[in-house]
Amino acid sequence: MPRYRRYISTDVLAEARKRIHHIYDIYDSVVVSFSGGKDSLAVLHLVREVAEERGKLPVNAVFRDEELIHQSVVDFVATFRDKDWIDLKWWCVPLDSHKYILGRQFDYVQWDPVRRWVRPMPEWGLREADLGIEEGTVVTQYTSDDLAAASFPGRVCVVTGVRAAESMIRYRSCVNKLNENYLVASSSKRVMLGRPIFDWQENDVFRYFYDYDIPYCAIYDSQLWAGQKLRVSSAINSEAAKQLHRMRESDPDLYDAVVDVFPEMLVQERYEGQVDKKAAIAEYAQSWSTIRSWVDENLEGKQRQKAIKELDACRARAKRHPDAYPLEYVARTVMTSGGKRRIQPLTKEKR
């Protein structure tokens, strides 16, 4: 069925509030997934507005501390611990993650008990025992939804700050349904993911902060002046690792701590500019088997399994629509995303 863009006589702020009211109408429990970043901060305050109207305060929220994050983010999130309108659960549990080094993704575990930590764990951080899971369990993105909902009754909606404008994957996930397209299935049967600001632009987020005098994390000001993308994330994921040299100036304490615990990241910092990405893509874009060989050589564990599954599915789709999946495009998508991204068909215009 063809889709057409059309404009309605309202604004994104009013629509977001309406969506959150609907989420409270149909779910037993509402939980905000709060990262300290701008988008989840906007959602947190929008949920607060609606919860206050409905007599549902305090707002339930979960912060997954990723260990390798800027101190300014830690300090900013900590300010919410003393606010009476929010019940914030601060997780410090082993979390499956990936570090990026010269085009390859390597597994590592945040708050791994068998290595030194990049920074001390906050004394108020909730450990595995506090959350009722077995000690040593590594939480993944596929199990965290169940864990977030474990202490809440009934059907749960975990509300996030995902916006369609951030990536094609997020855009596609928000337009697959004709109705309630801001409600998306999660890995848990009793949990849905709510995305009430999916149609906001970055300027909408900061306009909301300005109009309602909402303070945001100071890291965004430094990122703006440094010409960096405005985002809060682990310091060694695929996007942040490519800008590791900037951290030396913007947050030297975090930089020293990261390279002390993960000295291999110095290789990424030193040689990132010398990697010929176009030549590498051309080398592996010869056939489906060469693309698969890149996956075998560069990805590990669950990430490798996920990439293989998506590559096999894409190859099946390409048999029906070969023009939509040229090998160079498939190879570039797999290699630049580390196998995380679903390979969308090329539009007729881009073909």
Phi and psi in degrees as a GROMACS rama.xvg file:
@    title "Ramachandran Plot"
@    xaxis  label "Phi"
@    yaxis  label "Psi"
@TYPE xy
-68.6676  146.968  PRO-2
-112.233  142.589  ARG-3
-128.354  136.538  TYR-4
-76.9889  133.743  ARG-5
-142.424  153.747  ARG-6
-101.368  144.982  TYR-7
-118.593  160.161  ILE-8
-86.8461  61.2238  SER-9
-154.304  -172.44  THR-10
-129.865  165.576  ASP-11
-65.5561  -30.3631  VAL-12
-67.0536  -46.883  LEU-13
-63.1194  -40.3959  ALA-14
-65.9116  -38.3705  GLU-15
-63.7531  -43.9061  ALA-16
-62.6138  -40.3311  ARG-17
-62.1418  -41.8915  LYS-18
-64.0764  -40.9668  ARG-19
-67.2784  -38.2897  ILE-20
-58.6741  -42.9459  HIS-21
-65.2623  -37.573  HIS-22
-60.7832  -43.3317  ILE-23
-66.0608  -29.9559  TYR-24
-67.4779  -38.0357  ASP-25
-108.197  -6.0422  ILE-26
-118.364  148.539  TYR-27
-75.1324  -35.7247  ASP-28
-135.858  143.408  SER-29
-124.758  129.203  VAL-30
-129.885  129.922  VAL-31
-91.6878  128.295  VAL-32
-87.634  106.007  SER-33
-109.055  124.46  PHE-34
-106.474  -8.96801  SER-35
90.2168  -9.42035  GLY-36
-80.055  170.981  GLY-37
-63.5045  -41.5916  LYS-38
-70.9543  -46.0276  ASP-39
-69.4971  -26.6322  SER-40
-66.823  -42.8468  LEU-41
-61.4685  -43.925  ALA-42
-63.0567  -42.1632  VAL-43
-57.6468  -44.8152  LEU-44
-73.3762  -32.9323  HIS-45
-65.3478  -42.8106  LEU-46
-64.0973  -37.3563  VAL-47
-60.5162  -44.6752  ARG-48
-57.0559  -49.463  GLU-49
-68.1264  -42.1078  VAL-50
-63.0343  -36.1955  ALA-51
-67.6367  -40.2539  GLU-52
-61.5649  -36.8629  GLU-53
-94.8291  2.51699  ARG-54
67.7925  36.0231  GLY-55
-110.179  12.1436  LYS-56
-68.9134  150.714  LEU-57
-80.834  161.738  PRO-58
-78.2924  130.508  VAL-59
-81.2906  131.974  ASN-60
-145.13  149.728  ALA-61
-125.939  130.905  VAL-62
-115.372  116.084  PHE-63
-90.1292  100.829  ARG-64
-69.369  118.301  ASP-65
-92.4031  11.1353  GLU-66
66.6459  -55.4042  GLU-67
-92.0786  60.3316  LEU-68
-127.471  158.387  ILE-69
-63.118  144.376  HIS-70
-62.29  -31.1807  GLN-71
-62.6558  -33.5026  SER-72
-70.3977  -43.6402  VAL-73
-59.0363  -47.0036  VAL-74
-64.3953  -38.7034  ASP-75
-65.7876  -47.6172  PHE-76
-62.8855  -36.181  VAL-77
-61.8544  -25.267  ALA-78
-65.4952  -21.3037  THR-79
-82.1253  -10.8296  PHE-80
-67.0686  -26.1216  ARG-81
-96.9678  1.11138  ASP-82
-85.7474  136.107  LYS-83
-80.1685  -9.74114  ASP-84
-93.756  0.979873  TRP-85
-133.224  138.802  ILE-86
-108.734  96.3675  ASP-87
-98.3638  122.607  LEU-88
-100.734  121.322  LYS-89
-104.798  103.831  TRP-90
-83.3889  134.451  TRP-91
-131.864  70.8532  CYS-92
-118.433  155.001  VAL-93
-56.3566  122.376  PRO-94
-126.483  125.478  LEU-95
-62.188  129.921  ASP-96
-149.966  -176.688  SER-97
-139.591  143.923  HIS-98
-114.308  146.182  LYS-99
-109.019  124.354  TYR-100
-137.08  109.223  ILE-101
49.913  50.4463  LEU-102
88.4594  -4.05792  GLY-103
-112.206  147.984  ARG-104
-105.001  128.342  GLN-105
-120.02  139.294  PHE-106
-73.4849  143.948  ASP-107
-153.351  167.649  TYR-108
-118.849  125.074  VAL-109
-71.3168  143.185  GLN-110
53.6405  39.8794  TRP-111
-67.8618  122.883  ASP-112
-69.6604  -10.9913  PRO-113
-99.4231  8.23341  VAL-114
-138.902  168.998  ARG-115
-69.3902  147.537  ARG-116
-93.2542  151.883  TRP-117
-67.005  -32.7725  VAL-118
-146.862  158.218  ARG-119
-61.9312  143.548  PRO-120
-73.8557  133.786  MET-121
-59.9737  142.194  PRO-122
-64.9194  -21.4633  GLU-123
-92.6179  -1.25957  TRP-124
-65.2643  137.613  GLY-125
-85  126.53  LEU-126
-95.9577  -177.708  ARG-127
-56.8169  -44.6156  GLU-128
-62.3372  -35.6253  ALA-129
-66.4097  -27.49  ASP-130
-99.8531  4.42141  LEU-131
75.6836  24.3054  GLY-132
-114.459  157.26  ILE-133
-65.0277  137.831  GLU-134
-59.3181  136.395  GLU-135
91.6366  -6.96835  GLY-136
-67.2449  132.973  THR-137
-97.6603  117.566  VAL-138
-78.896  140.024  VAL-139
-120.275  171.903  THR-140
-63.9451  -19.1173  GLN-141
-87.581  -17.991  TYR-142
-107.994  -11.7488  THR-143
-69.7729  -27.7665  SER-144
-64.9817  -46.1048  ASP-145
-60.8189  -41.8796  ASP-146
-65.2359  -40.0809  LEU-147
-64.4475  -32.1183  ALA-148
-91.1226  -7.85088  ALA-149
-57.888  -36.6343  ALA-150
-94.4575  10.6638  SER-151
-119.807  144.644  PHE-152
-81.96  157.113  PRO-153
66.439  -154.677  GLY-154
-77.9426  132.569  ARG-155
-117.319  138.23  VAL-156
-113.802  117.66  CYS-157
-91.8091  115.445  VAL-158
-93.9233  128.443  VAL-159
-122.311  170.353  THR-160
-98.9934  23.4259  GLY-161
-60.5758  133.081  VAL-162
-123.28  138.141  ARG-163
-63.7347  -28.0643  ALA-164
-70.3737  -12.6884  ALA-165
-75.5618  -30.9142  GLU-166
-163.802  161.259  SER-167
-65.7639  -34.5065  MET-168
-62.4882  -45.4704  ILE-169
-68.1919  -34.8938  ARG-170
-63.1125  -47.9293  TYR-171
-62.5501  -37.6095  ARG-172
-66.9301  -20.4121  SER-173
-98.0667  -5.11588  CYS-174
-120.404  8.65114  VAL-175
-71.7421  -26.1966  ASN-176
-108.815  148.079  LYS-177
-79.1104  -33.6616  LEU-178
-121.487  145.994  ASN-179
48.5608  45.9312  GLU-180
-72.0045  -3.3253  ASN-181
-90.0562  0.900983  TYR-182
-111.345  119.873  LEU-183
-126.043  139.859  VAL-184
-64.7611  147.903  ALA-185
-111.529  -172.665  SER-186
-77.2453  -7.54837  SER-187
-108.61  140.142  SER-188
-68.6788  -26.872  LYS-189
-100.085  7.78822  ARG-190
-124.982  132.68  VAL-191
-114.294  153.765  MET-192
-102.733  125.777  LEU-193
-100.899  134.496  GLY-194
-128.495  71.6462  ARG-195
-69.1747  -18.3425  PRO-196
-111.651  29.3851  ILE-197
-60.093  -25.7765  PHE-198
-99.9727  10.4984  ASP-199
-81.1302  150.236  TRP-200
-98.2617  166.536  GLN-201
-58.3997  -37.8319  GLU-202
-64.991  -31.6858  ASN-203
-63.7362  -38.7962  ASP-204
-63.1761  -49.5067  VAL-205
-73.7294  -27.487  PHE-206
-65.47  -38.563  ARG-207
-62.6372  -43.6704  TYR-208
-61.376  -42.3158  PHE-209
-66.1461  -46.8148  TYR-210
-66.1692  -31.7799  ASP-211
-111.017  14.3818  TYR-212
52.1613  52.305  ASP-213
-102.43  116.353  ILE-214
-70.85  144.138  PRO-215
-122.374  172.291  TYR-216
-64.4952  136.789  CYS-217
-65.8848  -16.3483  ALA-218
-61.0157  -28.3061  ILE-219
-68.8987  -32.5809  TYR-220
-65.9649  -43.754  ASP-221
-67.7969  -36.6668  SER-222
-66.5032  -38.252  GLN-223
-61.3069  -48.7076  LEU-224
-70.4  -24.4797  TRP-225
-86.0374  -3.2971  ALA-226
74.1324  24.1503  GLY-227
-96.0632  163.512  GLN-228
-67.0041  144.406  LYS-229
-86.5402  97.2992  LEU-230
-155.982  154.051  ARG-231
-113.912  122.369  VAL-232
-161.797  174.429  SER-233
-58.5728  145.558  SER-234
-73.3221  -12.0526  ALA-235
-126.993  19.2206  ILE-236
-74.698  178.685  ASN-237
-59.9166  -34.5295  SER-238
-80.8278  -47.5559  GLU-239
-68.2686  -36.1093  ALA-240
-63.614  -29.4607  ALA-241
-69.3252  -17.6395  LYS-242
-114.59  26.7544  GLN-243
-60.0423  -33.2524  LEU-244
-62.6115  -28.1271  HIS-245
-69.5733  -30.1045  ARG-246
-65.5076  -27.3794  MET-247
-56.9519  -33.889  ARG-248
-94.3798  -41.6322  GLU-249
-76.649  -31.85  SER-250
-149.311  73.4738  ASP-251
-60.7753  -30.8669  PRO-252
-66.8534  -44.6248  ASP-253
-66.237  -40.1562  LEU-254
-57.9087  -49.3212  TYR-255
-61.0997  -41.0157  ASP-256
-66.959  -40.4686  ALA-257
-65.1919  -49.5244  VAL-258
-73.3351  -19.6014  VAL-259
-71.8223  -41.599  ASP-260
-83.761  -34.8752  VAL-261
-122.759  72.5109  PHE-262
-62.1046  -20.7369  PRO-263
-64.1686  -17.7844  GLU-264
-69.288  -17.2943  MET-265
-65.0623  -31.3465  LEU-266
-64.6229  -43.1991  VAL-267
-60.7749  -45.6038  GLN-268
-63.9578  -41.6842  GLU-269
-73.2584  -38.305  ARG-270
-111.529  3.62753  TYR-271
-55.4375  -42.1602  GLU-272
-70.9472  -13.7042  GLY-273
-97.7187  -3.78783  GLN-274
-76.1553  124.093  VAL-275
-90.2047  89.9648  ASP-276
-66.9995  -37.658  LYS-277
-63.9861  -41.7017  LYS-278
-65.9394  -38.7364  ALA-279
-65.2782  -41.8041  ALA-280
-63.6503  -43.8111  ILE-281
-61.964  -36.9802  ALA-282
-63.6429  -42.1509  GLU-283
-91.0555  -6.16668  TYR-284
-90.2388  20.6721  ALA-285
-73.4843  -35.2434  GLN-286
-161.882  172.152  SER-287
-63.6433  -35.4011  TRP-288
-69.3498  -34.8497  SER-289
-70.8255  -34.5385  THR-290
-64.2929  -42.1733  ILE-291
-61.6853  -36.6517  ARG-292
-64.4243  -33.9966  SER-293
-62.7433  -43.2289  TRP-294
-59.2226  -45.9099  VAL-295
-63.4573  -35.3037  ASP-296
-82.1876  -25.4201  GLU-297
-118.394  -13.8568  ASN-298
-115.96  157.01  LEU-299
-131.834  159.933  GLU-300
53.6951  -136.966  GLY-301
-65.1662  -32.0981  LYS-302
-64.9904  -39.2101  GLN-303
-65.2009  -44.5229  ARG-304
-60.4258  -42.6676  GLN-305
-64.2664  -41.88  LYS-306
-65.5672  -40.1665  ALA-307
-63.8388  -43.2271  ILE-308
-60.7318  -44.725  LYS-309
-68.307  -38.978  GLU-310
-64.4085  -41.3371  LEU-311
-63.7209  -41.6167  ASP-312
-65.5173  -39.0358  ALA-313
-65.8852  -39.0065  CYS-314
-63.6218  -38.1098  ARG-315
-65.6564  -41.1293  ALA-316
-66.4048  -34.1365  ARG-317
-68.3844  -24.3642  ALA-318
-65.7208  -32.2966  LYS-319
-85.9999  -33.4807  ARG-320
-134.802  71.8213  HIS-321
-61.4593  -33.5505  PRO-322
-67.1623  -22.3757  ASP-323
-82.8658  -10.8899  ALA-324
-135.239  63.8979  TYR-325
-63.0213  146.636  PRO-326
-60.6639  -38.8903  LEU-327
-62.9418  -39.7602  GLU-328
-66.6083  -43.6898  TYR-329
-63.0422  -46.0413  VAL-330
-61.4468  -44.1746  ALA-331
-62.8008  -41.5173  ARG-332
-64.0505  -45.8541  THR-333
-64.8773  -44.4075  VAL-334
-74.2621  -36.9014  MET-335
-77.9175  -23.766  THR-336
-99.4911  -4.1306  SER-337
66.1079  26.8173  GLY-338
79.1605  5.11581  GLY-339
-82.6938  -25.0755  LYS-340
-93.3389  138.144  ARG-341
-69.9784  136.127  ARG-342
-84.6041  102.67  ILE-343
-81.3063  149.013  GLN-344
-67.1232  144.854  PRO-345
-69.0459  141.378  LEU-346
-71.253  163.061  THR-347
-60.8249  -35.9124  LYS-348
-64.4978  -42.3733  GLU-349
-75.8634  -23.8292  LYS-350
